[in-house]
């Protein structure tokens, strides 16, 4: 995988690219790549993921029954800026597949099955193929006690509830630019220290990371 800027003026990459040794095409009833349509021949694919999406979804309580499933509204592509970035990313992937390095290795198309010439076509393609990527964050975001959108405080304690902490990617107050595995481990290690009452030493790297975040 790699990171790219769709606009050279950006101060950091806005897309993460994934190169895959297989290909698939999502169907309307597909919940994930596991149930998608796959070609019955050797294939490769490139995918893109938004690093810093502007769209924000919501998870809300459905009713007073604690056993009821919550309502999850991802609001995918709910912000026009995200849609424009995805279209620019698709055009970039097309350019990569047309690079001379692939000449003689690529024999045909699978998804999209034919070239797309304009933004309207790419918008329809993005809306038809966009999906979530299993790295959800921020539904129990960290913040100050007077922040109406905060669920946990800086020590991961649920605000207004005694004896309860949340320790996972949901506490992240901002969406990470990359995969959530490593920052989630960091949250867990910090929680372990807090619960055990251990004051972890702050290295220069840790301090710099905290300053950036």
N, C-alpha and C positions, 0 to 999 in steps of 0.2 A: 504494500500500500504506500501511498504518498500523499503529500499535501500541496495544493496549488491555490493561486489567486486568480479569480476570474477577472479582476481589475488590477493592473500593475500598481495603481496608486494606493491600494490597501496596505495597511501596516502589518497584516498577518494573513495567512491562508484562510479562505472561507469555505473550502471544500476538501474533504478527505476522499481519496480515490482507492478503490479496491480492485485488484486484478484476480480473477477467479479461473480455475482450470475446468470450468463447466459453465453452462448457461441455462437460463430459465426465463419463462414469461408468465407473469402473474395473470390468473384468470379472475373474473369478477368474484367468484366464490372462494378464492385463495385467501387463507389467513396468513400464510407465510410461504417462503420458498419451498418448504417441505411438501406442499400440495400444489405447486406450480407446474405448468407445462414445460417439459424439457425435451430438447432435440435428441433423437436416437442416433447420434453420431458425435464424434469428438468435437468439442467446442471450447471456446474461452469467452470470457466476458469482462467488462469493466463497469463498475458501479460508482456512484458518487453519493456522499453524505454531507449534509450541511453541517459545518463546524459550529456556527453561532446562529441558529435560527431565530428569527424575530417573532415567529408565531408562538403563542403560549396557549396550552390547553388547560383544562380544569378537571379535577376530580372532586366530586361533591357527594354528600350523603344523600341517599335516595329517600329514606324515610326513617322513622324512629326504631325500626327493627334492627338490632345489631347484626343479625344474620343476613340481612339484605345486601346484595352486591352494590357497590358504589356506582355512580354514573361517571363514565370516563369519556370526555370529549377532547380528542387530540387536536382538533382545529387544524389539521394538516393543510399547509399552503394557505392558511388564513391571513397571512400577510403578503402583500403583492411583492415585496422585496425578496422573499424566499422563492417565490415562483420564478422571478427574473434570474436569480442566481442559479436555480436548477436548470433553466433553459440554457444559460451560458455554459454550464457544466456539461450538458449533453452535447452541445456543439464542440466543446473541447475534446470530449471522448471520440467524437467522429473524426476529428483531426488526428488524434493519436492513432486510431485504427488505419488511417490513410497514410501514416508515416512509412517511408521506404523500408524501415526495419521489418515491417509486417508483410512486405511484398513476397508473394509466393507461399505464404503460410495461411492466409485467410482466403477461403474459397467461396464464401457467401455470407448472407445476413440471416439472422434469426429474429432479433428484436432491437430496433424496428425492422420489419421485413423489407422495407424499401426506403430509399433516401427521403428525408424530410427537408423541405426547402425553406420554410418560413417560420416565424415565431408562433403563428397560430397553430401550425402543425405540431411544433414542439410542445406548446402548452397543452394540447390535447393528449400528447404522448405522456408528458409528466403527470398530468392528472389521472391518467389511466393506470400508470405503473408505480406511482409513488406509494410508499408504505412505511410503517414504523420499523425501527431497527433494534429493538430490545434494550436500548440504553436510556430508559426513562429516568428523569431526575426532577427534583424540586417540588414534589407534591407535599412534603412536610418541611418546607424550607426553613433554614436557620435565620434568626434575626433577633432584634431587641424585643423586650416584652411589650413595648408600646407600638410595635409594628403590626398592623392588622392582618398582614399577610404571612406573618411568621408563625410557625408551629412549635419549633424547638429553640432553646436559647444556645449560647455559645458552648455550653457543656452538654448539648444534645438532650437536655431535659424537656419534656413536653410542657409548654407554658401553661400554668394553671392546674397542673396535675402532679401530685406527689408520687415519687417512686417509679416513674416511667420515663424511659429514654427511647429514642429512635436512632438506630445505627445502621444506616444503609445509604444508597445514593439519593434517596428522597430528601435528605437534609441539605443538599447542596443548594446554596442561594442563587447560583448562576449555573448555566448549562456548560459543562466542560467542552473544550474544543475537540477532544478525542474520545477514545473508548473509556468507559467508566470503571474498568476493573481496578486499575492502580489507585485512583483517588478514593475508591470505596475501601480498599485495603487500608489506606491512610486514615480514613474516618474510623475504621474498626480498631486500628492500633491506638488511636487517640482515645477512643471510648474505653478501651481496656485500661489505659493509664488513669483516666478519670475515675472509673469505677474502683480501681485498686488504690486510688489516692497517690499515684506515682507522679512526681514532677519530672517529665522527660526533658533532657537537655536540649537546648535549641542551637543547632548548628547553623553556620552562615547560610547554607543552602536552604534549610528550613525557613529561616528568617526571610530570605529573599523571596521564596515561594509565597509565604504568607503576605508579604508586601504587595506582590503582584495580584493576589486574589482579592 
